[in-house]
């Protein structure tokens, strides 16, 4: 994202490229998206315990057949509706020849990235296979190859076509390079995930027979009933993209801030729950409510331990973070200020997002689809109602901050819903580890003065990026160290609290 901003700058071309490159992953969510692993992993774990590796591999291949066929149909549908999507993503471009050009190149980009729907499906199946065998390293690292490929694409674009071009000056060669490079990057990611699945003995190569396999049909039925869980948030995010596209460079600023917001969840909630999901699934399958509740409390306490420091760091150091991320064509005072404000708001939202993520994964481990669907519906309705209202806010920073506020409200509501549902599921067991919660609060109190001092120093000094790095880096490390020390001290003194 940083490289894209440096090369394309705050332009409607950047809006078009980033928005269209996001559409395939949102479309893939209709297949099942992020919930695919949450449904497939428990099914494969159960199959491994009951039927062994060979039958489990056959189950996965049969599921792959159905999902790849559906993904292919959706990719073709994406091509057919690309003109309509292009229209919705270029509403901020001035009417006339510039808008016609913007719609044309956006349509071209959508056609070039459409195959990513199939590639994301294959990659997700490969990652799920590895997680079911409790192999996490390659599955977690492989998505980084997409970023590497995208950076190489942007370097090639800068060398061949220069930087800062907007839709009126963008040649067809640049558009083809951007779309094809993005798709090839996803293809490399998918290939590595397929290799990882084969390495653990669970091929994802399609095979006939899913209709006659009861286990495959049951899993496919759960995936079908889970579509709304992923599709509704995807629809909500598309609404945010379309609204941010009304600001020149708005998609770039919003997605950069959103990437920062997603990082704590990826390192915290998703990595933690990826590790505990097989255990949660096994406890739920065995009907062991107390072991399930204990696993949930442990995972939730670790999510708080990761998310609370991230909240204070992102809010306190949003200005230096934005200054470091804004490079090349993106480095203007207005966009740096907009990015800082968005990072601060989404820095708060990431904690709610982490709780929502771990909560819905815990519900899926119980094969509960209705609860996550209910939370996803709330996110969708809140976003679709509130995001268009943000168009009434003045364009620029105020509108982008308002859109980030919509994310915060929707995530908080979804987190509250999954916590209530989990409380009902594990009653009379406790839903929170009181000692861990108290330790998290103590850690936050210990870290706040250091982060506050850093925010004041970076906000009043005018020494540029170098001074920001020299101030923020040691203070951030000190704040995290104080948080961990306080957390450990309180947690060890209250070992029996539940």
Buried (B, 14 or more C-beta within 10 A) or exposed (E): BBBBBBBBBBBBBBBBBBBBBBBBBBBBBBBBBBBBBBBBBBBBBBBBEEBEEEBBBBBBBBBBBBBBBBBBEBBEBBBEEBEEBBBBBBEBBEEEEBBEBBBBBBBBBBBBBBBBBBBBBBBBBBBBBBBBBBBBEBBBEBBEBBEEBBBBBBEBBBEEBEBBBBBEEBEEEBBBBBBBBBBBBBBBBBBBBBEBBBBBEBBBBBBEEBEEBEBBBEBBEBBBEBBBBBBBBBBBBBBBBBBBBBBBBBBBBBBBBBBBBBEBBBBBBBBBBBBBBBBBBBBBBEEEBEBBBBBBBBBBBBBBBBBBBBBBBBBBBBBBBBBBBBBBBBBEEEBBBBBBBBBBBBBBBBBBBBBBBBBBBBBBBBBBBEBBBBBBBBBBBBBBEBBEEBBEBEEBBBBBBBBBBBBBBBBBBBBBBBBBBBEEBBEEBBBBBBBBBBBBBBBBEBBBEBBBBBBEBBEEEEEEEEBBBEBBEEBBEBBBEBBBBBBEEBBEEBEEBB
